Amino acid sequence: MAYHKSAKKRIRQTERRTTVNRARISRVRTFVKKVELAIAGGDKAAAQEALRVAQPELMRGVTKGVIHRNTAARKMSRLSARINAM
């Protein structure tokens, strides 16, 4: 258990940031899953629309620091390639 005042504050900050970051990661995953479901459904127009909505969410995850920029770029590239192959 933390003893110093600054260590206790750091624990509080970490808990707060952890919950916020988990929510952000979950939100990104949800949008990516919507694109994947549209691809699996075979509806190209719906998949393109879902990807258009998911892209800003992925980039927001990058700017907030919950995912790496190359990871976001890779996900977008692979999803768009799958949509184009439909």
SVG drawing of the C-alpha trace seen along z (x, -y; Angstrom):
<svg xmlns="http://www.w3.org/2000/svg" viewBox="-26 -14 32 27">
<polyline fill="none" stroke="black" stroke-width="0.4" points="0.0,0.0 1.2,-3.5 2.4,-5.6 3.4,-8.9 0.8,-11.4 2.2,-11.6 2.1,-7.8 -1.6,-7.8 -2.4,-10.5 -0.6,-8.5 -2.7,-5.4 -5.9,-7.5 -4.8,-8.9 -3.9,-5.5 -7.2,-4.0 -9.1,-6.9 -7.0,-6.8 -7.3,-3.0 -11.1,-3.1 -11.1,-5.9 -8.6,-4.1 -10.5,-0.8 -13.6,-2.6 -11.7,-4.1 -10.3,-0.8 -13.7,0.9 -15.2,-1.8 -12.6,-1.3 -13.1,2.4 -16.9,2.0 -16.6,-0.1 -14.1,2.3 -16.5,5.2 -19.3,3.4 -17.2,3.2 -16.3,6.9 -20.0,7.9 -20.9,5.8 -18.2,7.6 -19.3,11.0 -22.9,10.1 -21.8,9.4 -23.2,5.9 -20.5,3.8 -22.3,0.5 -22.9,1.1 -19.3,2.2 -18.0,-1.0 -20.3,-3.2 -19.2,-1.3 -15.5,-1.8 -16.1,-5.5 -17.5,-5.8 -14.8,-3.6 -11.8,-5.5 -12.2,-8.6 -12.7,-6.4 -9.4,-4.6 -7.6,-7.9 -9.1,-9.2 -7.7,-6.1 -4.3,-7.0 -4.4,-10.6 -5.5,-9.5 -2.7,-7.0 -4.6,-3.8 -3.4,-2.3 -0.3,-2.8 -0.6,-4.7 0.8,-1.8 -1.8,0.6 -4.6,-1.8 -3.2,-2.2 -2.9,1.6 -6.4,2.2 -7.8,-0.4 -5.8,1.0 -6.8,4.6 -10.5,3.7 -10.5,1.6 -8.7,4.3 -11.4,6.8 -14.1,4.4 -12.6,3.8 -12.2,7.6 -16.0,8.0"/>
</svg>
